[in-house]
């Protein structure tokens, strides 16, 4: 209750401002149609267990805790509203009944010890509310809608068979029906917001303080590769009267590491992407990408680990969500289903080259002009024997590389 009243007191200043503006503009008593509303909702803990159909034991578990949503709105001569939300400890875990290492069981979640909130954001409508937020180096003078999202350091573990098992679970049966309905509704809403006519600009900002992608050699192996990023920032702005939009993404302190020998980049990598889109008659999209120096250090054992990762992770059908005996049975049934699918597909008519030509012609008629530029300051690959501390066996380097591509419809 104390938190709700404090937030309401801060936001009610807009109501006072609206009343004074109405009085100055009309020189009469302020309108009685001005209303303010404040809503606060909290969620302690929410858990969802996705169980297997044969033994009714969990395959995956989704957990969300310490989340809250608030909405503040003032309606009157000019509508202003603010919607804020905070997603606490959100995680997706695999089953503890399998052979997956404990360190790989949390598929998606917070980096341990980094923060207590995974995602926070706000969505504002009305210039009075928008101008109260300070965003560095961004012009909000013409914005009528503004949204910002902040991601805490995240960790994602990719065990290929488990990810596809989770996707299959979410796209089949009752879960699949619910997921498709939610996805279609979200797509329609996003399209409507993007294409709706408006007299001002819309600005969306996304920032992340870091993320980590872990690629194990196998679900049961302690060897792994990890991609780590220091800071991520993205801005998307739709221009007035729907004439186009702009997007900019920057990524800093990007590193590739190996569990055995440490860093595989000699220096952190920085990357930036800028996209300009036009929606007028000369609809065109320009994409400019650039990277700083990329120097890859590859030792013999790291190359061997890459080969084993492709074989034991990417190409592995066993999900390791059950103990050894059950996982073998699950793998065999998966192989049988895959074999039957391949046999049935082999009996079907294979597309000819004429079919591909026809598809390409149909697709090209709806293409827009795209101008893509990719600039690389330096790209080098150094091959070593047992470790990068030795002299390199072979070095490959490309300096000031520039790649351009332009698609021309019809």
N, C-alpha and C positions, 0 to 999 in steps of 0.2 A: 504493500500500500504506500509506503514511504517513497519507493522508487517511482511509482506511478504518479504520485502527486508532484514530485520534483520535476519529472519530465513534462508534465502538463503545465507547470508554472513557466518553464522555459519556452514552451511553444505558444502559450497564450499571448505572448507579446505581439504575435502576428495579428491576433484579433483586435488588439488595441490600435495597431497601425492601420488596419483596414478601416476601423471606425473613424479615425482621424482623417484618412484620405477621402472617405466618402463625404464627410462633413465639409471639407475644404472644396471639393469638386462641385458639390450640389448646393452648398450654402443652406442646407436644410438639416433637419435632424438625421442622424445616422440611420441607415436602414435597419429594420428589425429582423431582416432575413439572414443576418450574419450568425452562423452557428459554428461551434467548435466541438470536436469529438476526439477522444483519446481511447485507444484500445491497447491493452497489454496482455499477451498470452505467453505462458511458460510451459515447458515440457521437461519433466524430470528425466525419465529414461524410457526409451522405446527400443524394443528388440524384435527382430524377425528371424526365425530359423527356417532355412530351406532344407527340408529333409528328403532323403532318398525314398523312392517308392517301394523298394524291395525290403529293406530292414527298418524303415522309418526312423533312421538316425540322421543327425544333422550332416549336411554336406557343407553348407556355408551359413554364416550368421552375420546379420547386419545389426549394428548397435548405434544408437544416437542418444546422447545425453546432454543435459544442461543447455537447452536451446530455448530461445525466446524470440517473440515477434511483437512489434509495436507499430501502431498506426496513429498518426496525428493529422488532423485535417481541419481547415477553416474554410468555410464556404460563405461567400458574400459577393462584393463587387468583383473580386478576383479570387479564384479558387487557389488555395495552397494546401498541399498535403505532403506528408513525409512518411515513408514506410521503411522501417529498419528491421533487420533480423540478424540473429547470431546463431550459428550452428556450432555446438560444442564438440565434444569428443565423438566424431563419426568414424567408424571403422568397419571394414569388411574382412571377415576372418574365414579361413578354411577349417575343415574338421580336424579335431584333435584325436580322431580315431584312426588316422592314417600314418603314413611313413614320411610325411613332410617335416622338415626340420622346424623347430620351434621359432627360429628367427625369420622363417618365411611364411608363417601362418597368417600374419596380418597382411592381407593383400593390399589394402589401401587404408591409410590412416595418418595420424600425426607422427612426425619424427619424435622419438622418445625424448622426453624432457625439454621440448622446445616451447610448447604453448598449451593452453587448456581450451582453445577455441580454434576449430579448423577453418571456418569461414564466417565472415561478417560482411554486411553490406547495407546500403541504403538506397532508396529510390525516391526522388523528389519531383514534385510538379509545382510550377509557379516560380516566378523570378524572385519573390521575396525570400523564399526558403533557399533557393539555389545560391543566391548571392551571399548567404550567411556562411557558406562553406568556402574554405580557402584551399584551392588546388594550385600547386606551383606550376608556373609557366603555361597555364591553360586559360584561354579566354572563355568566360561564361556569360558575357554581357548579352548575347543573343539567345541564350539557352532557355527553353521553356520546360525541358525535362532533363534530369541528370541522375545518373546512377553510378555507384562505385562499389566495387567488391574487393575485399582484402583476404588473401589466402595465407594461412600460416604455413610453415615448412611442412611439406607432405612427403610421404614415402610410399612408393608403389613397387610391388614385387611381381614380376612377370614369370609365372610358371605356365607355359603355353597351354597345356592340356586343361589346367584348372580354369583358366580364363575362358576358354571356349565352352567348358562345361557350365560355367556360370551364365554365359551368354545363351546357351541352349535352354537352361532352366528359365531364364527371363523372357524367352521368345516363344516358348511352347506352352500349351495348356491354358489354364486360367491366368497364370502370370503373364503369358504372352499376349492374351487378349487385353488385359489391363495395361500392359506396357505399350502396346500399339495404340490404344485409345489415348493414353496420356501423351505419347509422342506426337500423334497427329494433332491433338488439341494445342500442344505447345508450339508446333510448327505453324499452325494457322494463326495463333496469337502473335507470334514473332513476325510473321509476314504482314499481318495487318498493321502492326505498329510501325514496321519499316516503310510500308507503302502508303500509309495514311497521309493526306495533305496536312501540312502544318505551316504556321507563319514564323516559326522560330527553329532554332537548332536543338538537336538532341545529342547529349554527350554521355558516353559510357566509359568508365575507367575500371581496369582490372590490374591489380598489383599482387605480387607474391614475393614473399621474403626468401623463398628457396624451395626447391623440390629435389627429390632423389628417386631415380629409377634403378631398381636392382634387377639384374638378369642372372639368376643362378645357373651354374653349369648343369645341375639337375636338382630336383626337389629334395633329394637326400644328400647333396654335396655341399660342403662348406665353401667351395670355390665359387666366385661370382664376379661379375662386372657391375659397376655402378656409374650412372651418369648423374652429376650433381650440378645444380645451378644456384648462383648466389642471389640474383634478383631478376624478377620478371615484371615488365610493365607493358600494358596495352591500352590504347585509346581508340575509341570508335566514335566518329562524329557524323551525324546526318545533317546536311545543309538545309537552308531555308527553301521552302516551296518544292521540296523533293527534287532538286536539280542534281543531287549526287551525294556522295559520302566519302569520308576519309578514315583510314585506319593506320595505326602505327604500333609496332611491337618491338620491344628491345629486350635483349637477354644478355646478362653480364655474368662473368666468372663461371663459365661453363667448363666443367672438367670431366674427364673420363678416367676412372680408376679401376685397378685390378686388385683383388683381395690378396694376391701373392706378392706383387712387386710395387704396388702403389700407383702413382700417377702415370697415365699413358699419354697425357698432353704435357709438353714442356712448359707451356704458359697457358693461363686461362684464356678461353675464347669468348669473344663478344660478337653478337649478331644483332642486326636490325632489319626490319621489314616494314616498308611503307607501301600502302595500297591506296590508289585514288580511283573512284568509280563515278561514272557519269550515267545519268538516266535520261538524257535528252535524246534527240534524234541521232546524234553521232555517238551513241552509247559505246563507251570504251573503258577499259580498265588497264591501269598501269601498275605494275608491281616492281618494286626495286628492293633487292636484297643485297646485303653486304656483310662480310665477316672479317674479323681481324686475323691475325696469324694463327694458322692451325698446323701444329707440328706433332705428329703421332710417333710415339716411341713404342716399337713392337719387338718384344723378345720372342725367342723360340717357344718357350713354355706358354706364353700368352697366345701365340698363334695356335698351339695345340689345344689350349683351353677353348678357343673360339670354335674349333672343329668339334670338340666334345659337346659344347653347348648346343650347336646345331643338331647333333645327333641325340643327346640325352635330354634336351629341354624342348627345343622347337619341334623336333620330329618325334617326340615320345607321345604315345597314345595313352599310357597309363596315367591316371590323374593322381595317384598316391593319396587319395582321400580315405582309403581304408587300409587295414593291415595287409601284410604281404599276401596271404591266401586269398582274401576277398578282392584285392586289387588285381590279381592275376585273372580272376574270373571276370571282373569288370572290363579288363583290357581285352580279353578274348571276345566278349560280347560286342565290344566296340569294333573290334577287327571284323567280326562276322557281319555286323551292320554295314561297315564300310565296304566289305567285299561284295555284299549283295547290292549295295548302291552302285558300285563300279560295274558289276555284271549287267545290271539293268540299264545303266547309262550306255554301255557298249552296244546294246541292241538298238538304241535309238539312232535316228538319222543324224549323221555328223554334218555340221554346217559347211558349206562350200565357200570358196573364195568370193563368189558372187554375192553370197549373203553378207559377208563382211563389207563389201563395197557398198551394198545397198544401205547397210546400217550407217556407214560413215557419211554417205550423202545425206541421209535424213538428219543425222546429228549436226552436220555442218551448217544446215540452214538456220539453226537456232543459235549458233555461236555468235558471240560478240567479239569485237576487236580487243585483243589482249597484247600488251607490250610488256615483256618480262625482261628485267635486267638483273644479273647476278654478278657481283663484284667480289673477288676474293683477294685479299692483300697478299697472302702467302699460304701455300699448302705444301707440306713436306711429310715424307714418310721415311723414318730411319729404322732399318732392320738390324737387330742385335742377336748375339748368341744366347748365352744363359741369362744375361741381365743388361739393363741399359747403362750400367756402370762401365761396361767394356767399350772398346772401340766398335763403331758401327760397321756392319758387313756391307751394307748397301744404303745409299741415300738418294731419294727422289725428291725433287723440289720444283714447284711452279710459282713464279712471282708475278704479281699484278695481273691476275687472270680476269678476263671480262667475258661473260657469256650473255648473249642477247637472243631473244626469240619473240617473234610477232606472229600472231594468228590473224588471218584475214578471211572473213566469211565468204562463202560462194566462190 
